[in-house]
């Protein structure tokens, strides 16, 4: 049966960090579920010049993994208005044609921007093809500490995930409050519902884990985990009896190191995965999750009510995620492998402490905002009330 399409929504993102990609895919999936709606994902830099891809994607990925010492200076410098204006202009000149082509080819009726660098090229593309009537909504993917660039010369309607970012946008960046609307964070829809105990037992058997043992998930994320090999070695040599799952994602070097550590220690079950489509199942099976403080990882773990140990964060944009977890006593932050192992051992050998953590997480009532944001996108027009 041919689907009748009345709304075609372009979701513009960049492959800089997992949060943007995860939000783009989650929104696309939610929008596609609406009758008569088609979602088109657009990564405009994909066909841009190699130099542009290097400056935006390669440099970010390097600073997010191996060159983290460079990131604070870059983050602070990029908030300077003249430099931000220049970088936006140069980037827009490189990619706006790809966006214009996508709008024309797919007969787009609405646009969603989930990366601040894509906002100006969207505006330029619409101007060049005479399509300024198309509604544009920006979704700020940083839940608690957002870069100033999200709100630099911001002319479109904007979705944020917290009162902290709302106050930053309106009081610090001077954005008109009527342009900002708050919703819960965007997450993949399946994470709305934790699996029951019986299903988790069956999953553990299917994945080769012992249903009678505790399980720790080490989630490296797209940029890898800081000191990941040392953290895994510390866990392997723990006196506590638990099994370990390691998701290395795209970090092939960490995957090779993790596999080597697993072979050296056959007495402890260590399952090593590269990129996997089973993060939802692995998070549900885990009694505790160790990972970087990316927004998608933090919120997915907490909505499943799992204790969380954060090991690192990107200066500025992810600091608020750590503060949210630690201040509300929903998990822990530790950098040293020995400190991480001590926290894991303490939680997994104390059922009482684990239950208290889970109760505090449940009391936060973290919700998935993907469906209400999708409804808002479809209902938004220039006449839509803009109250927060």
C-alpha positions in Angstrom: 0.0 0.0 0.0 1.4 3.4 -1.0 1.7 5.8 1.9 0.0 9.2 1.2 2.5 11.8 2.3 1.4 15.4 3.3 4.3 16.3 5.5 8.0 15.9 4.5 10.4 16.9 7.3 14.1 17.4 6.7 16.2 16.7 9.8 19.6 18.3 9.4 22.5 17.0 11.6 26.3 16.5 11.7 28.3 13.5 12.7 30.0 15.3 15.6 29.3 13.3 18.7 26.6 10.7 19.3 24.0 13.0 20.8 23.2 14.8 17.5 22.9 11.6 15.5 20.9 9.8 18.2 18.4 12.7 18.4 18.1 13.0 14.7 17.3 9.3 14.3 14.9 9.2 17.3 12.9 12.2 15.9 12.9 10.7 12.4 11.5 7.4 13.8 8.8 9.2 15.9 7.8 11.4 13.0 7.5 8.5 10.5 5.0 6.9 12.9 2.6 9.8 12.2 0.2 9.2 9.3 1.1 11.1 6.2 4.6 12.0 7.5 7.9 11.3 5.9 11.2 12.1 7.6 14.4 12.7 5.6 17.8 12.7 7.4 20.3 15.1 5.9 24.0 15.3 6.8 25.1 18.2 4.6 28.8 17.8 5.1 28.8 14.3 3.7 29.3 15.7 0.1 31.2 18.8 1.1 34.9 19.4 0.3 37.4 17.3 2.1 38.9 20.3 3.8 35.5 21.2 5.3 34.9 17.7 6.5 38.4 17.7 8.1 37.8 21.1 9.9 34.4 20.2 11.3 34.1 16.4 11.7 37.7 15.1 11.8 39.0 17.8 14.2 36.0 17.4 16.5 36.4 13.6 16.7 40.1 13.9 17.3 39.6 16.4 20.2 36.8 14.2 21.6 39.0 11.2 21.8 42.8 11.7 21.6 43.2 15.5 21.8 41.0 16.4 24.7 43.6 18.8 26.0 42.8 21.0 23.0 39.0 21.1 23.5 38.7 23.6 26.3 40.6 26.3 24.4 38.6 25.6 21.2 35.3 25.5 23.1 35.9 28.9 24.7 37.3 30.5 21.6 34.4 29.4 19.5 32.0 31.2 21.8 33.6 34.6 20.7 31.0 36.2 18.5 33.3 37.4 15.6 35.0 34.0 15.3 31.6 32.2 15.5 30.2 34.5 12.8 33.1 33.8 10.5 33.1 30.0 11.0 29.3 29.9 10.4 29.7 31.9 7.2 32.5 29.7 5.8 30.7 26.5 6.8 27.4 27.7 5.3 29.1 28.5 1.9 30.4 24.9 1.8 27.1 23.0 2.6 24.1 25.2 1.9 23.7 23.7 -1.7 23.3 20.2 -0.3 20.5 21.4 2.0 18.8 23.3 -0.9 19.0 20.2 -3.1 17.4 18.1 -0.4 14.6 20.6 0.2 13.9 20.7 -3.5 14.3 17.0 -4.2 12.1 15.8 -1.4 9.6 18.7 -1.5 10.2 19.4 2.1 7.5 21.1 4.2 9.3 21.5 7.5 12.9 21.5 8.7 14.4 20.4 12.1 18.0 21.4 12.9 19.8 19.3 15.6 23.2 20.9 15.2 23.9 24.7 15.7 26.3 24.8 12.8 23.5 23.8 10.4 21.2 26.6 11.3 22.8 29.3 9.1 23.2 27.1 6.0 19.5 26.1 6.3 18.6 29.8 6.3 20.9 30.5 3.3 19.5 27.5 1.4 15.9 28.6 1.9 16.7 32.1 0.8 18.5 30.9 -2.3 15.5 28.7 -3.5 12.8 31.2 -2.3 11.4 28.9 0.4 11.5 31.1 3.5 7.9 30.1 4.2 9.1 26.6 5.3 8.9 26.4 9.2 12.3 25.7 10.9 12.7 24.4 14.4 16.0 24.0 16.2 16.4 21.2 18.8 19.2 21.9 21.3 20.7 18.4 22.1 22.8 19.5 25.1 20.4 19.0 28.0 22.0 21.2 30.8 25.0 23.1 29.5 24.6 24.3 25.9 27.3 26.2 23.9 26.5 29.8 23.2 26.6 29.0 19.4 23.1 27.3 19.8 21.7 30.8 20.4 23.9 33.0 18.3 21.7 35.3 16.2 18.9 32.7 16.7 15.9 33.5 14.6 14.0 30.2 14.6 11.8 28.5 17.2 13.9 26.5 19.6 13.3 23.4 21.7 15.4 22.9 24.9 15.4 20.2 27.5 15.8 22.0 30.8 15.1 25.2 32.7 18.9 25.7 33.0 19.4 25.9 29.2 16.2 28.0 28.9 17.6 30.5 31.4 21.0 30.5 29.7 19.3 31.3 26.3 17.1 34.0 27.6 19.2 35.7 30.4 22.7 35.2 29.0 22.3 35.0 25.3 19.4 37.4 25.0 17.0 35.2 23.1 13.3 36.2 23.1 11.6 33.9 25.6 8.7 33.4 23.2 11.2 31.6 20.9 12.0 28.9 23.5 9.9 25.9 24.4 10.8 23.2 26.9 10.3 19.5 26.5 11.8 16.3 28.1 15.0 15.0 26.4 14.9 13.2 23.0 15.6 9.5 23.4 15.0 6.4 21.3 11.4 5.3 21.8 12.3 1.8 23.1 14.0 3.3 26.1 10.6 4.5 27.5 10.0 1.0 28.9 12.5 -1.0 31.0 12.3 -4.8 30.5 10.9 -7.0 33.2 13.0 -9.4 35.3 11.9 -12.5 33.4 12.8 -11.0 30.0 16.2 -9.9 31.4 16.9 -13.5 32.5 16.0 -14.8 29.1 18.2 -12.2 27.4 21.2 -13.0 29.6 20.9 -16.7 28.6 20.7 -15.7 24.9 23.7 -13.4 25.1 25.8 -15.9 27.0 25.7 -14.3 30.5 24.9 -16.1 33.8 21.5 -15.0 35.1 22.7 -15.6 38.6 25.6 -13.1 38.4 25.7 -9.3 38.3 26.7 -7.6 35.1 28.5 -4.4 34.4 28.2 -2.6 31.1 31.2 -0.5 29.9 29.8 1.8 27.2 32.6 3.5 25.3 30.5 5.6 23.0 31.3 6.9 19.6 34.5 8.7 20.7 35.8 5.9 22.9 36.3 5.8 26.7 39.1 7.7 28.4 41.6 5.2 29.8 39.2 2.5 28.6 41.8 -0.3 28.7 43.0 0.6 32.2 39.4 0.8 33.5 38.6 -2.7 32.0 41.8 -4.2 33.5 40.9 -2.8 36.9 37.4 -4.3 36.7 38.7 -7.7 35.5 41.0 -7.9 38.6 38.3 -7.0 41.1 37.5 -9.5 43.9 33.8 -9.0 43.4 32.1 -11.6 41.2 30.4 -10.0 38.2 30.5 -10.3 34.4 31.4 -7.6 32.0 30.0 -6.4 28.7 32.1 -3.9 26.7 30.7 -1.9 23.8 33.5 -0.2 21.9 31.3 1.3 19.2 33.6 2.7 16.4 36.8 2.6 18.5 38.6 -0.3 16.8 41.8 0.2 18.9 39.8 -0.1 22.2 38.0 -3.1 20.8 41.3 -4.8 20.1 42.6 -4.0 23.6 39.4 -5.2 25.2 39.6 -8.5 23.3 43.2 -8.9 24.5 42.3 -8.3 28.1 39.4 -10.7 27.8 41.6 -13.5 26.4 44.2 -12.9 29.2 41.5 -13.4 31.9 39.4 -16.5 31.0 38.1 -16.8 34.5 35.9 -13.8 34.2 33.2 -13.5 31.5 34.1 -10.4 29.4 32.0 -10.0 26.2 33.4 -7.5 23.8 31.2 -5.8 21.1 32.0 -3.3 18.4 29.2 -1.3 17.0 26.0 -3.0 18.1 22.2 -2.6 17.7 21.6 -4.2 21.1 22.4 -1.3 23.5 18.9 -1.4 24.8 19.1 -5.0 25.7 22.6 -4.7 27.2 21.6 -1.7 29.3 18.6 -3.6 30.6 20.7 -6.6 31.5 23.3 -4.5 33.3 23.2 -3.9 37.0 25.4 -0.8 36.5 26.7 1.2 33.6 30.1 2.8 33.1 30.4 5.5 30.4 31.2 8.9 29.2 28.9 11.8 30.0 27.3 12.1 26.6 23.6 13.2 26.8 22.2 10.1 25.0 24.1 7.6 27.2 23.3 9.4 30.5 19.5 9.8 29.8 19.1 6.3 28.4 20.7 4.7 31.4 18.7 6.8 33.9 15.3 6.3 32.2 16.0 2.5 32.6 16.8 3.2 36.3 20.3 1.9 36.2 23.1 3.2 38.5 25.7 5.2 36.5 29.4 5.7 36.8 30.7 8.5 34.6 34.4 8.6 33.8 34.9 11.7 31.6 33.1 14.5 29.9 33.7 17.1 27.2 34.5 20.4 28.7 31.6 22.8 28.7 28.8 21.0 26.8 28.8 17.8 28.9 29.7 19.2 32.3 26.0 19.8 33.1 25.3 16.1 32.6 27.8 15.2 35.2 26.5 17.8 37.6 22.9 16.6 37.1 23.9 13.0 38.0 26.1 13.8 40.9 24.1 16.5 42.6 20.9 14.4 42.5 22.9 11.4 43.7 21.8 9.3 40.7 25.4 8.0 40.1 29.0 8.8 40.5 31.9 10.5 38.7 35.4 9.1 38.9 38.5 9.4 36.6 40.9 6.8 38.0 40.5 3.1 37.1 41.0 2.2 40.8 38.3 4.7 41.9 35.9 3.4 39.3 36.5 -0.2 40.4 36.0 0.7 44.1 32.6 2.4 43.3 31.5 -0.6 41.2 32.5 -3.1 43.9 30.7 -1.1 46.6 27.4 -0.9 44.7 27.3 -4.4 43.4 28.2 -5.9 46.8 25.5 -3.8 48.6 22.0 -4.6 47.4 20.7 -1.9 49.8 22.8 0.9 48.2 21.8 -0.3 44.7 18.1 -0.2 45.7 18.5 3.3 47.1 20.1 4.5 43.9 17.3 3.1 41.8 14.7 4.7 44.1 16.3 8.1 43.7 16.5 7.6 39.9 12.8 6.6 39.8 11.8 9.6 41.9 13.3 11.9 39.2 10.5 10.7 36.8 12.7 11.2 33.7 10.6 11.1 30.6 11.1 10.7 26.9 10.2 13.9 25.1 10.5 12.5 21.5 6.8 11.9 20.9 5.6 15.3 22.3 8.4 17.1 20.3 7.3 15.3 17.2 3.7 16.5 17.7 5.0 20.0 18.3 7.0 20.0 15.1 4.0 18.9 13.1 1.7 21.4 14.7 4.1 24.4 14.6 3.5 27.3 12.3 4.0 31.1 12.5 0.6 31.3 14.3 1.5 28.6 16.9 1.4 30.0 20.5 5.0 30.2 21.7 4.5 29.9 25.4 7.1 27.9 27.3 
